């Protein structure tokens, strides 16, 4: 008998920032393997279109308009999923934003970093991720089973002049949160892992990669593979971390970066 370790039939997944980019790629990957996907995003129009893409393809998907800066709303959204679907198997803490220019630009140098921008990035990238992890853990603990997946970044793993202070700092913080939560939740059979993307074609940074060829060329030049990744290239890793294939993997953050962290 052949066992499909990546089969997610009947499992319930909640994904923030799911209307586009990496979040949508995860939602589509899980749905293709039989999961019920609950897609959360602040962009209601794009969310509606993205949910429609999956439902029209015959998958089970639903949308929840959600601003992760409102921690109480995250808990309510996840509690609602559990009330309607009976459980939560997978939670992807994916919503995030960039945080101003890097220090290679004058406006991004430490003395010029805008604190209002800093605080907004912390609310979304750090507190929003923590609140999502927190609500997911509360839902998963009683069943002693679950997968929590956090979208980190290679900018949180090393100092560099590509990302701003706020983005890099918050991504470093959530990497450590992955480690802490993995250790705490291991007795409950809840696996907590993250992945650290390099350059992907997403809407982050206001969609600059879709508008500016020179930006794409620059980002491609920062990785050994010399190209920017398509969000669909995340699907295999996302399935690994969400499925039974990762039954002995917890507390790790896996780079998916075209070799950038090997340089």
C-alpha positions as CSV (number, residue, x, y, z in Angstrom):
1,X,0.0,0.0,0.0
2,X,1.4,3.4,-1.0
3,X,1.1,6.1,1.7
4,X,1.0,9.8,0.6
5,X,2.8,11.6,3.4
6,X,1.7,14.9,1.9
7,X,-2.0,14.1,1.9
8,X,-4.0,16.8,3.7
9,X,-7.5,15.4,3.0
10,X,-10.0,16.8,5.6
11,X,-7.5,19.0,7.4
12,X,-8.3,22.6,8.2
13,X,-5.8,25.3,7.4
14,X,-5.9,29.0,8.4
15,X,-3.5,31.3,6.4
16,X,-3.0,35.0,7.0
17,X,-1.9,37.2,4.1
18,X,-3.5,34.6,1.8
19,X,-4.9,36.8,-0.9
20,X,-1.7,36.8,-3.0
21,X,1.9,35.8,-3.1
22,X,3.3,33.3,-0.7
23,X,0.1,33.1,1.3
24,X,-2.0,32.2,-1.8
25,X,0.7,29.7,-2.9
26,X,0.3,27.9,0.4
27,X,-3.5,28.0,0.3
28,X,-3.4,26.5,-3.2
29,X,-0.9,23.8,-2.3
30,X,-2.9,22.7,0.7
31,X,-6.2,22.8,-1.2
32,X,-4.7,20.7,-4.0
33,X,-3.9,18.0,-1.3
34,X,-7.4,18.0,0.0
35,X,-7.3,20.6,2.8
36,X,-10.1,23.0,3.7
37,X,-8.4,26.4,3.5
38,X,-9.5,29.5,5.4
39,X,-7.8,32.5,3.8
40,X,-7.4,35.7,5.8
41,X,-6.3,39.0,4.4
42,X,-6.9,42.7,4.9
43,X,-7.4,43.2,1.1
44,X,-11.0,42.2,0.8
45,X,-11.3,42.6,-3.0
46,X,-8.2,40.6,-3.8
47,X,-9.2,38.0,-1.2
48,X,-12.5,37.5,-2.8
49,X,-10.9,36.9,-6.2
50,X,-8.4,34.5,-4.7
51,X,-10.9,32.5,-2.9
52,X,-13.0,32.4,-6.1
53,X,-10.0,30.9,-8.0
54,X,-9.8,28.0,-5.6
55,X,-13.5,27.3,-5.3
56,X,-14.0,27.5,-9.1
57,X,-11.3,24.9,-9.4
58,X,-13.3,22.6,-7.1
59,X,-11.5,23.1,-3.9
60,X,-12.9,24.0,-0.4
61,X,-11.9,27.5,0.4
62,X,-13.4,30.5,2.3
63,X,-12.2,34.0,3.0
64,X,-12.0,36.1,6.2
65,X,-11.2,39.8,6.0
66,X,-8.7,40.4,8.8
67,X,-6.2,43.0,9.9
68,X,-3.6,41.3,12.0
69,X,-2.8,44.5,13.8
70,X,-6.0,43.7,15.8
71,X,-5.0,40.8,17.9
72,X,-8.4,40.2,19.3
73,X,-9.9,39.8,15.9
74,X,-7.3,37.1,15.1
75,X,-8.4,35.0,18.1
76,X,-12.1,35.5,17.1
77,X,-11.4,34.4,13.5
78,X,-9.6,31.2,14.6
79,X,-12.2,30.4,17.2
80,X,-14.9,30.8,14.5
81,X,-13.0,28.4,12.3
82,X,-12.9,25.8,15.1
83,X,-16.6,26.4,15.9
84,X,-17.6,25.8,12.2
85,X,-15.0,23.2,11.1
86,X,-14.5,21.4,14.4
87,X,-10.7,21.8,14.6
88,X,-7.6,23.6,13.3
89,X,-4.8,21.5,11.9
90,X,-2.6,24.0,10.2
91,X,-1.9,27.7,10.8
92,X,0.3,29.8,8.6
93,X,1.4,33.1,10.1
94,X,2.2,34.7,6.8
95,X,0.9,38.3,6.8
96,X,3.8,40.9,6.7
97,X,5.0,44.2,5.3
98,X,8.3,45.8,4.5
99,X,9.6,48.5,6.8
100,X,11.1,51.4,5.0
101,X,14.3,51.7,3.0
102,X,17.6,49.9,3.9
103,X,20.6,51.7,5.4
104,X,22.1,51.8,1.9
105,X,19.8,54.7,1.4
106,X,20.0,57.9,3.6
107,X,16.4,57.6,4.7
108,X,17.0,54.1,6.0
109,X,20.1,54.9,8.1
110,X,19.6,54.4,11.8
111,X,19.2,58.0,12.8
112,X,16.6,58.6,10.1
113,X,14.4,55.6,10.6
114,X,10.8,56.7,11.0
115,X,9.4,55.5,14.3
116,X,5.8,55.5,13.1
117,X,6.8,53.1,10.3
118,X,8.8,51.0,12.8
119,X,5.8,50.7,15.1
120,X,3.4,49.7,12.3
121,X,5.9,47.0,11.0
122,X,6.2,45.6,14.6
123,X,2.4,45.5,14.9
124,X,2.1,43.4,11.7
125,X,5.3,41.4,11.4
126,X,5.9,40.6,15.1
127,X,2.9,41.2,17.3
128,X,0.5,40.0,14.5
129,X,2.5,36.8,14.0
130,X,2.7,36.2,17.8
131,X,-1.1,36.7,18.2
132,X,-1.7,34.3,15.4
133,X,0.6,31.7,16.9
134,X,-1.0,32.3,20.3
135,X,-4.6,31.7,19.0
136,X,-3.5,28.7,17.0
137,X,-1.8,27.1,20.0
138,X,-4.9,27.6,22.1
139,X,-7.0,25.8,19.4
140,X,-4.5,23.0,18.9
141,X,-3.5,22.1,22.4
142,X,-6.7,20.3,23.4
143,X,-6.4,17.9,20.4
144,X,-2.6,17.5,20.9
145,X,-2.0,17.9,17.3
146,X,-1.1,20.7,14.8
147,X,1.3,22.5,12.6
148,X,2.2,26.2,12.9
149,X,4.2,27.6,10.0
150,X,5.8,31.1,10.2
151,X,6.9,33.1,7.2
152,X,10.3,34.5,8.3
153,X,13.0,35.9,6.0
154,X,16.7,35.6,5.3
155,X,16.8,39.3,6.4
156,X,16.2,38.0,9.9
157,X,19.1,35.6,9.7
158,X,21.9,38.0,8.8
159,X,22.7,41.6,8.5
160,X,22.4,43.1,5.1
161,X,21.8,46.3,3.2
162,X,18.7,45.2,1.3
163,X,16.0,45.4,3.9
164,X,15.2,48.1,6.4
165,X,15.7,48.0,10.2
166,X,12.1,47.3,11.1
167,X,11.6,44.4,8.6
168,X,14.9,42.8,9.5
169,X,14.4,43.2,13.3
170,X,10.9,41.8,13.3
171,X,11.9,38.8,11.1
172,X,14.7,38.0,13.5
173,X,12.3,38.2,16.4
174,X,9.9,35.8,14.9
175,X,12.6,33.3,14.1
176,X,13.3,33.1,17.9
177,X,9.6,32.9,18.5
178,X,9.5,29.8,16.3
179,X,12.2,28.3,18.5
180,X,10.5,29.1,21.8
181,X,7.0,27.9,20.7
182,X,8.4,24.7,19.2
183,X,10.0,23.8,22.6
184,X,6.9,24.7,24.6
185,X,4.4,23.0,22.3
186,X,6.4,19.8,21.5
187,X,4.7,17.9,24.4
188,X,1.4,18.6,22.6
189,X,2.6,17.2,19.3
190,X,2.3,20.7,17.8
191,X,5.1,21.2,15.3
192,X,6.3,24.8,14.9
193,X,8.5,25.7,12.0
194,X,9.3,28.6,9.7
195,X,10.7,29.2,6.3
196,X,13.0,32.1,5.3
197,X,12.4,33.3,1.8
198,X,14.9,35.1,-0.4
199,X,13.5,37.2,-3.3
200,X,10.1,36.1,-4.6
201,X,7.8,37.8,-7.0
202,X,5.2,39.1,-4.5
203,X,3.3,42.3,-3.7
204,X,5.6,43.1,-0.8
205,X,7.3,46.5,-1.1
206,X,4.2,47.8,-2.9
207,X,4.6,45.4,-5.8
208,X,7.9,47.0,-7.0
209,X,9.1,43.7,-8.4
210,X,6.1,43.7,-10.8
211,X,6.8,47.3,-12.0
212,X,10.6,47.8,-11.9
213,X,12.7,45.6,-14.1
214,X,15.9,47.0,-12.6
215,X,14.7,46.0,-9.1
216,X,14.1,42.4,-10.3
217,X,17.6,42.3,-11.9
218,X,19.2,43.7,-8.8
219,X,17.4,41.1,-6.5
220,X,18.3,38.3,-8.9
221,X,21.9,39.3,-8.7
222,X,21.9,38.8,-4.9
223,X,21.4,35.0,-5.1
224,X,23.5,32.2,-6.7
225,X,20.6,31.0,-8.9
226,X,20.5,34.5,-10.4
227,X,16.7,34.8,-10.5
228,X,13.7,35.8,-8.5
229,X,11.5,32.9,-7.4
230,X,7.9,32.3,-8.4
231,X,5.6,31.9,-5.3
232,X,4.6,28.5,-6.6
233,X,8.2,27.3,-5.8
234,X,7.2,27.5,-2.2
235,X,4.6,24.8,-2.5
236,X,6.8,21.8,-1.9
237,X,8.3,23.2,1.3
238,X,4.9,24.4,2.6
239,X,3.5,20.9,2.1
240,X,6.4,19.4,3.9
241,X,5.9,21.5,6.9
242,X,2.1,21.1,6.9
243,X,1.9,17.4,6.5
244,X,2.9,14.1,8.1
245,X,6.1,14.3,6.1
246,X,7.5,16.6,8.8
247,X,6.4,14.5,11.8
248,X,9.9,14.8,13.4
249,X,10.7,18.4,12.3
250,X,10.1,21.2,14.8
251,X,11.8,24.4,15.9
252,X,13.6,24.9,12.6
253,X,13.6,27.8,10.0
254,X,14.4,26.6,6.5
255,X,15.8,29.0,4.0
256,X,14.3,29.0,0.5
257,X,16.5,31.6,-1.1
258,X,18.2,30.4,-4.2
259,X,21.4,29.8,-2.2
260,X,21.7,33.3,-0.8
261,X,22.5,32.2,2.8
262,X,25.2,29.9,1.5
263,X,27.2,32.9,0.2
